[in-house]
Amino acid sequence: MTTHITDIFSLAVTPTQVLSASGASSIKVHSTTTPDIPLTQTLTNAHKLGCHHIVTSRNGRIAASAGFGGEVKIWNISESSEWEEAGKIEDGNKAGEIWAIALSEDGQYLAATTYDGRINVWDLVGERKKIREYETKGSFGMCIDMSRDGRFTASGHENGAVYVFNNDTGRMLYSLPGEYSLAFTEGGLLIRVGLVKAVRTVAFSPAGTRLAAAGDARVIALYDVQHGEQVADLTGHSAWIFSVDWSDTGEYLLSGSFDGKVKVWSIDRRVCVATHSETEKTLWCVKWLPKVGNKSEAFVTAGANRSISFYREATGG
């Protein structure tokens, strides 16, 4: 399904829709309630220079989008299931000040990374004031996520660092080890080698007990959020990993990479259970669709081929 004239950089999902953002000025909305997944709305001129990140609250009522011009827009969904602009984040209106963004489950809080390593959090109710500013070691924040219960924010950085912050106390909880390249010795032992690699995607599990982080090391690291310990490495990608996402049950993890491959991982078994390679072009974003009723697990991908692809029964092996 070709939907944009440039790369699709980001996807956001609700129980009934998929929102897509690209290097073009418009955001597009598709309905997932019917098999043909029709285009139902185009938010024209949403971001003049294009949009690099779009996110939605889990209840599907609030969305936020970040443009290459530095602006962040907030969107509300109307009674007719159409999105309407509800305002902007006014103190992040220059390029680089806001990069990756994340919304809390209820859409009240927005967290964002910056070019110089700060993590900012805004309360979107009322005057949209900044309520937190976390400091890191100054490296570009490439990705961010917020746990569903709102307790934690995690960010991944160009220097390979992963930070976890406690939103209740306003303090950094952990600085997690950076992502290194992995290699096998002649005896078959897996070891960490080489320089620290950039972390391009982080995602909390639904229960908030695990954090997945991945990027240029081509490995997905799983961390125990409570103790700040790395508990697993998921290996199998042969190119940079740009996006990871957890299924609703937390049983499976989805990942998309520079070479166009999307993989489904079993968390219990810690192995890849499915690989799809519909395109050889970069996958910038992969997302599970919310599980509604008795429908099988399904996910959506998008990237440099300028199209959105939908997959069903992805966990079948």
ROBAPA-198131 format. One record per residue (C-alpha): residue number from 0; x, y, z. Coordinates in Angstrom, 3 decimals. Last residue first. Layout:
BEGIN
<num = NUM x = X y = Y z = Z>
...
//
This chain:
BEGIN
<num = 316 x = 6.869 y = -19.827 z = 13.031>
<num = 315 x = 3.246 y = -18.808 z = 13.355>
<num = 314 x = 3.895 y = -15.566 z = 15.133>
<num = 313 x = 2.985 y = -13.262 z = 12.277>
<num = 312 x = -0.583 y = -14.396 z = 11.994>
<num = 311 x = -1.249 y = -11.194 z = 10.047>
<num = 310 x = 1.064 y = -8.740 z = 8.245>
<num = 309 x = 0.348 y = -5.233 z = 6.950>
<num = 308 x = 2.708 y = -3.213 z = 4.753>
<num = 307 x = 2.763 y = 0.581 z = 4.544>
<num = 306 x = 4.492 y = 2.172 z = 1.569>
<num = 305 x = 7.177 y = 4.753 z = 0.879>
<num = 304 x = 9.805 y = 2.098 z = 0.003>
<num = 303 x = 12.057 y = 3.882 z = 2.494>
<num = 302 x = 10.029 y = 2.842 z = 5.505>
<num = 301 x = 6.870 y = 1.222 z = 6.765>
<num = 300 x = 5.749 y = -1.805 z = 8.799>
<num = 299 x = 2.453 y = -3.009 z = 10.299>
<num = 298 x = 1.644 y = -5.829 z = 12.693>
<num = 297 x = -0.925 y = -8.517 z = 13.325>
<num = 296 x = -1.683 y = -11.055 z = 16.061>
<num = 295 x = -4.878 y = -12.951 z = 15.300>
<num = 294 x = -8.275 y = -11.353 z = 15.799>
<num = 293 x = -10.381 y = -12.684 z = 18.659>
<num = 292 x = -11.430 y = -9.315 z = 20.054>
<num = 291 x = -9.058 y = -6.422 z = 19.338>
<num = 290 x = -5.292 y = -6.882 z = 19.612>
<num = 289 x = -3.647 y = -3.496 z = 19.138>
<num = 288 x = -1.627 y = -3.503 z = 15.906>
<num = 287 x = 2.035 y = -4.260 z = 16.443>
<num = 286 x = 4.351 y = -1.562 z = 15.107>
<num = 285 x = 7.435 y = -1.426 z = 12.864>
<num = 284 x = 9.214 y = 1.776 z = 11.810>
<num = 283 x = 12.112 y = 2.975 z = 9.650>
<num = 282 x = 12.310 y = -0.153 z = 7.529>
<num = 281 x = 15.140 y = 0.500 z = 5.075>
<num = 280 x = 14.833 y = -0.855 z = 1.542>
<num = 279 x = 15.257 y = -4.489 z = 0.571>
<num = 278 x = 11.494 y = -5.010 z = 0.671>
<num = 277 x = 9.099 y = -7.834 z = 1.519>
<num = 276 x = 11.662 y = -9.406 z = 3.803>
<num = 275 x = 9.788 y = -11.226 z = 6.582>
<num = 274 x = 11.444 y = -13.232 z = 9.360>
<num = 273 x = 9.578 y = -15.386 z = 11.899>
<num = 272 x = 10.281 y = -17.207 z = 15.192>
<num = 271 x = 13.486 y = -15.376 z = 16.193>
<num = 270 x = 14.735 y = -16.794 z = 19.487>
<num = 269 x = 14.620 y = -15.774 z = 23.130>
<num = 268 x = 12.438 y = -18.755 z = 24.038>
<num = 267 x = 10.269 y = -16.798 z = 26.470>
<num = 266 x = 10.650 y = -13.539 z = 24.518>
<num = 265 x = 9.720 y = -15.092 z = 21.189>
<num = 264 x = 11.049 y = -12.771 z = 18.489>
<num = 263 x = 9.390 y = -11.555 z = 15.284>
<num = 262 x = 11.727 y = -10.172 z = 12.620>
<num = 261 x = 11.354 y = -7.505 z = 9.952>
<num = 260 x = 13.930 y = -7.311 z = 7.172>
<num = 259 x = 14.292 y = -4.222 z = 4.995>
<num = 258 x = 18.089 y = -4.032 z = 5.079>
<num = 257 x = 18.152 y = -1.110 z = 7.544>
<num = 256 x = 16.169 y = -3.029 z = 10.162>
<num = 255 x = 12.795 y = -3.752 z = 11.728>
<num = 254 x = 12.091 y = -5.478 z = 15.038>
<num = 253 x = 9.002 y = -7.018 z = 16.667>
<num = 252 x = 8.988 y = -8.507 z = 20.156>
<num = 251 x = 6.671 y = -11.289 z = 21.262>
<num = 250 x = 5.166 y = -12.596 z = 24.477>
<num = 249 x = 4.556 y = -9.156 z = 25.994>
<num = 248 x = 0.809 y = -9.711 z = 25.767>
<num = 247 x = 0.142 y = -6.564 z = 23.747>
<num = 246 x = 3.065 y = -7.279 z = 21.390>
<num = 245 x = 6.256 y = -5.321 z = 22.013>
<num = 244 x = 7.836 y = -2.941 z = 19.480>
<num = 243 x = 11.319 y = -2.432 z = 18.034>
<num = 242 x = 12.561 y = 0.062 z = 15.429>
<num = 241 x = 15.733 y = 1.148 z = 13.631>
<num = 240 x = 17.957 y = -1.928 z = 13.779>
<num = 239 x = 21.223 y = -1.592 z = 11.855>
<num = 238 x = 21.990 y = -4.557 z = 9.606>
<num = 237 x = 22.686 y = -8.309 z = 9.867>
<num = 236 x = 19.843 y = -9.049 z = 12.286>
<num = 235 x = 20.079 y = -12.393 z = 14.067>
<num = 234 x = 20.975 y = -11.784 z = 17.701>
<num = 233 x = 18.683 y = -11.257 z = 20.684>
<num = 232 x = 20.863 y = -10.462 z = 23.700>
<num = 231 x = 19.460 y = -11.252 z = 27.143>
<num = 230 x = 19.218 y = -10.275 z = 30.828>
<num = 229 x = 20.945 y = -6.888 z = 30.979>
<num = 228 x = 20.617 y = -5.618 z = 34.533>
<num = 227 x = 19.001 y = -2.389 z = 35.699>
<num = 226 x = 17.440 y = -4.080 z = 38.729>
<num = 225 x = 13.764 y = -3.223 z = 38.331>
<num = 224 x = 13.967 y = -2.540 z = 34.586>
<num = 223 x = 15.456 y = -5.917 z = 33.678>
<num = 222 x = 17.148 y = -5.227 z = 30.349>
<num = 221 x = 16.845 y = -6.857 z = 26.930>
<num = 220 x = 19.461 y = -5.994 z = 24.306>
<num = 219 x = 18.494 y = -6.330 z = 20.654>
<num = 218 x = 21.606 y = -6.749 z = 18.499>
<num = 217 x = 22.518 y = -5.130 z = 15.177>
<num = 216 x = 25.160 y = -3.002 z = 17.000>
<num = 215 x = 23.804 y = 0.009 z = 15.083>
<num = 214 x = 20.563 y = 0.101 z = 17.028>
<num = 213 x = 18.711 y = -1.802 z = 19.708>
<num = 212 x = 17.115 y = -1.463 z = 23.143>
<num = 211 x = 14.376 y = -3.564 z = 24.755>
<num = 210 x = 13.263 y = -2.721 z = 28.292>
<num = 209 x = 11.657 y = -5.274 z = 30.576>
<num = 208 x = 9.418 y = -5.022 z = 33.664>
<num = 207 x = 7.093 y = -2.309 z = 32.343>
<num = 206 x = 4.141 y = -4.698 z = 32.140>
<num = 205 x = 3.593 y = -3.918 z = 28.466>
<num = 204 x = 7.347 y = -4.231 z = 27.717>
<num = 203 x = 9.227 y = -0.941 z = 27.472>
<num = 202 x = 10.688 y = 0.104 z = 24.120>
<num = 201 x = 13.981 y = 1.624 z = 22.965>
<num = 200 x = 15.154 y = 2.422 z = 19.431>
<num = 199 x = 18.181 y = 3.985 z = 17.728>
<num = 198 x = 21.026 y = 3.131 z = 20.132>
<num = 197 x = 24.363 y = 4.177 z = 18.590>
<num = 196 x = 27.242 y = 1.712 z = 18.833>
<num = 195 x = 30.105 y = 1.522 z = 21.359>
<num = 194 x = 33.278 y = 0.505 z = 19.612>
<num = 193 x = 34.507 y = -2.991 z = 18.977>
<num = 192 x = 33.961 y = -6.315 z = 20.716>
<num = 191 x = 31.462 y = -8.029 z = 23.026>
<num = 190 x = 31.853 y = -11.805 z = 23.169>
<num = 189 x = 29.894 y = -14.861 z = 22.054>
<num = 188 x = 31.913 y = -18.039 z = 22.615>
<num = 187 x = 32.007 y = -20.450 z = 19.678>
<num = 186 x = 35.526 y = -21.742 z = 20.281>
<num = 185 x = 36.893 y = -19.699 z = 17.396>
<num = 184 x = 35.439 y = -16.628 z = 19.059>
<num = 183 x = 32.000 y = -15.305 z = 18.072>
<num = 182 x = 31.339 y = -11.602 z = 17.633>
<num = 181 x = 29.093 y = -8.916 z = 19.100>
<num = 180 x = 29.247 y = -5.178 z = 18.430>
<num = 179 x = 28.721 y = -3.046 z = 21.487>
<num = 178 x = 25.594 y = -1.342 z = 22.780>
<num = 177 x = 26.174 y = 0.790 z = 25.845>
<num = 176 x = 25.781 y = -0.292 z = 29.439>
<num = 175 x = 22.738 y = 1.075 z = 31.307>
<num = 174 x = 22.628 y = 4.341 z = 33.212>
<num = 173 x = 19.946 y = 3.637 z = 35.770>
<num = 172 x = 17.326 y = 5.365 z = 37.914>
<num = 171 x = 17.866 y = 8.958 z = 36.857>
<num = 170 x = 15.814 y = 11.182 z = 39.113>
<num = 169 x = 12.506 y = 13.032 z = 38.837>
<num = 168 x = 11.129 y = 11.133 z = 41.825>
<num = 167 x = 7.867 y = 9.922 z = 40.278>
<num = 166 x = 9.178 y = 9.971 z = 36.695>
<num = 165 x = 11.971 y = 7.523 z = 37.513>
<num = 164 x = 14.455 y = 7.775 z = 34.654>
<num = 163 x = 16.118 y = 5.013 z = 32.615>
<num = 162 x = 19.157 y = 5.819 z = 30.474>
<num = 161 x = 20.638 y = 3.860 z = 27.580>
<num = 160 x = 24.110 y = 4.777 z = 26.315>
<num = 159 x = 25.429 y = 3.932 z = 22.854>
<num = 158 x = 27.034 y = 7.321 z = 22.148>
<num = 157 x = 24.167 y = 8.261 z = 19.833>
<num = 156 x = 21.678 y = 7.831 z = 22.637>
<num = 155 x = 18.754 y = 5.711 z = 23.834>
<num = 154 x = 16.125 y = 7.042 z = 26.242>
<num = 153 x = 13.905 y = 5.470 z = 28.878>
<num = 152 x = 11.062 y = 7.063 z = 30.863>
<num = 151 x = 9.571 y = 5.306 z = 33.875>
<num = 150 x = 6.540 y = 5.506 z = 36.159>
<num = 149 x = 3.891 y = 6.276 z = 33.550>
<num = 148 x = 2.107 y = 2.942 z = 34.015>
<num = 147 x = 2.529 y = 2.226 z = 30.305>
<num = 146 x = 6.269 y = 2.826 z = 30.423>
<num = 145 x = 7.539 y = 5.827 z = 28.456>
<num = 144 x = 9.772 y = 5.523 z = 25.407>
<num = 143 x = 12.605 y = 7.486 z = 23.827>
<num = 142 x = 14.907 y = 7.468 z = 20.809>
<num = 141 x = 17.920 y = 9.233 z = 19.268>
<num = 140 x = 18.979 y = 11.384 z = 22.214>
<num = 139 x = 22.163 y = 13.141 z = 21.049>
<num = 138 x = 24.926 y = 12.762 z = 23.671>
<num = 137 x = 25.287 y = 15.289 z = 26.481>
<num = 136 x = 26.011 y = 13.058 z = 29.441>
<num = 135 x = 22.402 y = 12.915 z = 30.563>
<num = 134 x = 20.262 y = 15.619 z = 32.172>
<num = 133 x = 16.553 y = 15.213 z = 32.860>
<num = 132 x = 14.229 y = 18.182 z = 32.509>
<num = 131 x = 10.825 y = 17.743 z = 34.110>
<num = 130 x = 7.545 y = 19.681 z = 34.364>
<num = 129 x = 7.449 y = 21.567 z = 31.061>
<num = 128 x = 4.114 y = 23.340 z = 30.883>
<num = 127 x = 1.292 y = 22.496 z = 28.480>
<num = 126 x = -0.993 y = 25.322 z = 29.694>
<num = 125 x = -3.936 y = 23.090 z = 30.625>
<num = 124 x = -3.241 y = 19.354 z = 30.381>
<num = 123 x = -0.278 y = 18.451 z = 28.187>
<num = 122 x = 2.147 y = 18.053 z = 31.105>
<num = 121 x = 5.559 y = 18.244 z = 29.473>
<num = 120 x = 8.677 y = 16.092 z = 29.927>
<num = 119 x = 12.164 y = 16.966 z = 28.677>
<num = 118 x = 15.151 y = 14.635 z = 28.224>
<num = 117 x = 18.470 y = 16.413 z = 27.660>
<num = 116 x = 21.200 y = 14.871 z = 25.499>
<num = 115 x = 22.383 y = 17.766 z = 23.347>
<num = 114 x = 20.255 y = 17.051 z = 20.253>
<num = 113 x = 17.114 y = 16.738 z = 22.362>
<num = 112 x = 14.839 y = 13.919 z = 23.527>
<num = 111 x = 11.115 y = 14.188 z = 24.199>
<num = 110 x = 8.526 y = 13.147 z = 26.787>
<num = 109 x = 4.826 y = 14.009 z = 26.541>
<num = 108 x = 2.464 y = 13.573 z = 29.475>
<num = 107 x = -1.340 y = 13.547 z = 29.637>
<num = 106 x = -1.916 y = 11.136 z = 26.765>
<num = 105 x = -3.536 y = 8.440 z = 28.906>
<num = 104 x = -0.830 y = 5.838 z = 28.212>
<num = 103 x = 1.975 y = 8.389 z = 28.390>
<num = 102 x = 3.258 y = 9.817 z = 25.136>
<num = 101 x = 6.704 y = 9.484 z = 23.553>
<num = 100 x = 8.859 y = 11.755 z = 21.381>
<num = 99 x = 12.160 y = 11.581 z = 19.469>
<num = 98 x = 13.712 y = 14.863 z = 18.326>
<num = 97 x = 12.983 y = 18.105 z = 20.145>
<num = 96 x = 15.496 y = 20.930 z = 20.408>
<num = 95 x = 17.110 y = 19.768 z = 17.184>
<num = 94 x = 15.337 y = 22.271 z = 14.912>
<num = 93 x = 13.748 y = 25.090 z = 16.888>
<num = 92 x = 10.250 y = 25.237 z = 18.341>
<num = 91 x = 10.580 y = 23.381 z = 21.603>
<num = 90 x = 9.183 y = 25.981 z = 23.978>
<num = 89 x = 5.776 y = 26.265 z = 22.288>
<num = 88 x = 4.604 y = 22.670 z = 22.386>
<num = 87 x = 1.690 y = 23.023 z = 20.017>
<num = 86 x = -2.105 y = 22.995 z = 19.975>
<num = 85 x = -5.224 y = 20.889 z = 19.524>
<num = 84 x = -5.026 y = 20.004 z = 15.841>
<num = 83 x = -7.997 y = 17.843 z = 14.894>
<num = 82 x = -8.029 y = 14.118 z = 14.116>
<num = 81 x = -11.184 y = 12.475 z = 12.793>
<num = 80 x = -13.068 y = 9.722 z = 14.629>
<num = 79 x = -16.448 y = 11.487 z = 14.201>
<num = 78 x = -16.523 y = 12.297 z = 17.928>
<num = 77 x = -13.187 y = 14.048 z = 17.472>
<num = 76 x = -9.636 y = 12.814 z = 17.970>
<num = 75 x = -7.196 y = 15.241 z = 19.550>
<num = 74 x = -3.845 y = 16.277 z = 18.055>
<num = 73 x = -0.764 y = 17.890 z = 19.613>
<num = 72 x = 1.887 y = 19.457 z = 17.405>
<num = 71 x = 5.637 y = 19.577 z = 17.967>
<num = 70 x = 7.753 y = 22.051 z = 15.992>
<num = 69 x = 11.478 y = 21.629 z = 15.387>
<num = 68 x = 11.418 y = 22.283 z = 11.629>
<num = 67 x = 11.946 y = 18.582 z = 10.981>
<num = 66 x = 8.536 y = 17.945 z = 12.515>
<num = 65 x = 7.403 y = 16.181 z = 15.687>
<num = 64 x = 3.907 y = 14.698 z = 15.993>
<num = 63 x = 1.683 y = 14.087 z = 19.000>
<num = 62 x = -1.539 y = 12.077 z = 19.212>
<num = 61 x = -4.343 y = 11.919 z = 21.774>
<num = 60 x = -7.542 y = 9.848 z = 21.899>
<num = 59 x = -6.323 y = 6.341 z = 20.974>
<num = 58 x = -6.471 y = 5.009 z = 24.540>
<num = 57 x = -2.821 y = 3.978 z = 24.225>
<num = 56 x = -1.745 y = 7.537 z = 23.564>
<num = 55 x = -0.454 y = 8.112 z = 20.061>
<num = 54 x = 2.971 y = 8.819 z = 18.572>
<num = 53 x = 4.395 y = 10.489 z = 15.452>
<num = 52 x = 8.068 y = 11.073 z = 14.693>
<num = 51 x = 10.046 y = 12.402 z = 11.700>
<num = 50 x = 7.519 y = 14.796 z = 10.161>
<num = 49 x = 8.056 y = 16.851 z = 7.011>
<num = 48 x = 9.388 y = 20.349 z = 6.335>
<num = 47 x = 5.968 y = 22.021 z = 6.355>
<num = 46 x = 4.574 y = 19.891 z = 9.180>
<num = 45 x = 0.809 y = 19.273 z = 9.339>
<num = 44 x = 0.397 y = 20.777 z = 5.889>
<num = 43 x = -2.535 y = 18.469 z = 5.151>
<num = 42 x = -3.809 y = 16.054 z = 7.787>
<num = 41 x = -5.115 y = 13.387 z = 5.427>
<num = 40 x = -8.068 y = 11.293 z = 6.564>
<num = 39 x = -9.793 y = 7.975 z = 5.851>
<num = 38 x = -7.259 y = 6.050 z = 3.758>
<num = 37 x = -8.762 y = 2.583 z = 3.470>
<num = 36 x = -7.579 y = -0.587 z = 5.240>
<num = 35 x = -9.034 y = -3.027 z = 2.664>
<num = 34 x = -9.893 y = -5.543 z = 5.391>
<num = 33 x = -12.132 y = -3.156 z = 7.386>
<num = 32 x = -11.647 y = -1.754 z = 10.905>
<num = 31 x = -7.989 y = -0.865 z = 10.329>
<num = 30 x = -8.724 y = 2.690 z = 9.167>
<num = 29 x = -5.861 y = 4.621 z = 7.603>
<num = 28 x = -4.674 y = 8.117 z = 8.616>
<num = 27 x = -2.124 y = 10.199 z = 6.730>
<num = 26 x = 0.122 y = 12.992 z = 8.007>
<num = 25 x = 0.983 y = 15.658 z = 5.439>
<num = 24 x = 4.117 y = 17.798 z = 4.899>
<num = 23 x = 6.249 y = 15.199 z = 3.137>
<num = 22 x = 9.303 y = 13.626 z = 4.772>
<num = 21 x = 6.968 y = 11.083 z = 6.304>
<num = 20 x = 4.341 y = 10.408 z = 8.951>
<num = 19 x = 1.819 y = 7.573 z = 9.177>
<num = 18 x = -1.228 y = 7.110 z = 11.409>
<num = 17 x = -2.806 y = 3.651 z = 11.666>
<num = 16 x = -6.361 y = 3.395 z = 12.952>
<num = 15 x = -8.988 y = 1.413 z = 14.873>
<num = 14 x = -7.429 y = 0.323 z = 18.205>
<num = 13 x = -4.853 y = 3.114 z = 17.802>
<num = 12 x = -1.522 y = 2.975 z = 15.991>
<num = 11 x = 1.426 y = 5.270 z = 15.312>
<num = 10 x = 3.891 y = 4.983 z = 12.439>
<num = 9 x = 7.108 y = 6.870 z = 11.733>
<num = 8 x = 9.656 y = 7.655 z = 9.037>
<num = 7 x = 7.701 y = 6.984 z = 5.859>
<num = 6 x = 10.177 y = 7.830 z = 3.103>
<num = 5 x = 8.827 y = 10.221 z = 0.460>
<num = 4 x = 5.772 y = 10.480 z = -1.829>
<num = 3 x = 3.529 y = 8.786 z = 0.732>
<num = 2 x = 0.778 y = 6.134 z = 0.680>
<num = 1 x = 1.867 y = 3.084 z = -1.281>
<num = 0 x = 0.000 y = 0.000 z = 0.000>
//
